[in-house]
Structure formats: C-alpha cells, structure tokens
Amino acid sequence: MEPNEYEEQIRLHLAAIARRAAGPEVVDALLAHARVARSPASVDGAVRAARLLCEHDAEEHEGTLVRALRSGADTLIRRPAMALPLAEEAVTLARGLGGPSLIVSLATLSRVLRAAGRPAEADAAAAEAESLS
C-alpha cells in the first residue's frame, strides 16, 4: 500500500471511530499492519485511533490505548528513540490499571531501555515487573 493510500485508510478509520461506527477492532487491524510494515507512520495511525477511542470513553478504552502504545514500542524497538516515549506512556497509563497490563508494559519498557543502551534502567523496570508477578 502506498503511503498516501495508507493515510487515506487511517483517515477513514478515524472518521468511523469519530462517528462511533467502529471500535477497538480498528486499532487491532492497524496494529497488525504496523507489525508487518514496521513503520512509524503505521504505529502512529494505530495510536491515533486508540487515543480517539479514549476520548469517547476513557474508562472502556484506556486498556486499548495502553496496548497500542506497548505494541507500537515493540514494533519500533529497533528505533529506540521512537519506541521509548511510547513505552513510557504505556507504563504511565498502565499504573492506573495495574495488574497484567502494568506488568507487560514494564517488561516492554525494559526491552526498549535495553535496546536504547540503558541497561541499569532496563534492569529496574524488569525488577519492578517481576515484583508485581
């Protein structure tokens, strides 16, 4: 898919979410595409869709946003400078959710920090995740 075609698809998906004609399944589809394409634009589209869902109902969709951020960070792990803000935001939001969401988000943050060459911080995030398991 050409970049302009993909942006048009994102626009259509976001419009469907805005009309409440689509939900988390759109985020899942965009995340699947992002995994294959491994492009920042693909990750951005999925995160934008998840943020829009949260604007409609934060309580119901905050987990979707955390998952999109976490998946985006994993997808972009070879670009740690881009992945790190996503992983950090996922942890920040997951702290409010607790449980498995926080544990998995901390593990993702640990991997991204390690990829960024920050082993001490990676170990601290991994230790926190382990302490919650």
N, C-alpha and C positions, 0 to 999 in steps of 0.2 A: 504494500500500500504506500502510495506516495505521501510525503509529509502533509501536503495540502489536503489530500483526501482524508488522512487521519485526523487532522484538525477539524475538518467538517464533521466527521463522525463524533468527535468529542463534543462539538457544539450541539449536535443533535441529541446526544445522550444527556448533556447538561440541561437542555431545554425540556426533555422528557422528565427529568428529575424535578425541575422547577414547576412543571405542571402536575407533579405528583403522579405521573403516568409510568414511572419507573422507580426502582428502589435499589437495594444492595446488589441485586443481580448484575446491574450495570457496572458497579465497582468491580465485581468478580471478573466480568468479561474484560474490563480494561486492565486489571491486574494480570490476567492471563496473557493479554497482548504484550504488556510491559515485560513480562518474564521472557517472552520469545524475542522481542525487539531489543531489549536491554538498553533502551534509550531514555535519557532524562525526560524528553517530551512525553513519552508513553507513561512513565511514572507520574509525571505532573498531571496528566489527564485523569488518572485513577484517583489521585489525592484530591484534585479539584472536585470530582464527583462525590467523594466521601465527605468533603467539607460542606458541600451543598446539602447533602442529606442531613448532616448535623445541624445545619441552620434551620431545617424544618422540624427536627425532633432530636435534640442532643442526647436525651436520655436513651432513646431507642437506637441511635446510630453512632454513638461515641465509640463503641467497640469496632464498628466498621471502619471508622477513621483510624483508630489505632492499628488495625490490621493492614490498612492501605499504607500507612506510614512505615510500618515494620517491613512489609513486603517490598515496598519501594527501596528501603535501605538495603535489604538483602539483594535486590536486583542490581543496585548501583554500587555494590561493595567494592568493585574494582576501581571505583572513583570515590575514595573515602571522603574527600572534601564535600561531595554532593550527598553522600549517604549519611554522614554524621548528623546533620541537622534533622533529618527525618527520624533517625533512630532516637535522638534525644527528645524530640517532641513526642514520639510514641511512648517513651518511658514516662515523661511528664504526665501525659493523659492517662496512661495505664495505672499510675499511682492512685488515681481516683477510683479505678475499677477494681484494683487488687487482683488476687488470685492468679490463675494461669496467664491471663493477659499481661500482667506485670512481669511474671517470671520469664515468659517468652520474649517480651520486649527488652528486658535486661540482658538476656542471652544474645539477642540481636545487637544491642549496643556494644556488648563485649566483643563480638566478632568484628564490628565496624571499627571500634577503637584499636583492635589488634591490627587490622588492615591499614589503619592510619599511622601505625608505628608508635602507639601509645600503650605499651604492654601493662604498665602499672595500673592505669585506669581501666584497662580491659579486665585485669585480674580482679579489681574491686567490684566491677559490675557483675562479673561471673560469680564472685563470692556472695554478693547480695542475692543474686538469683538462686544460688544453692541454699542459702539460709531460709529462703521462702518455700523451698520444695518440701 
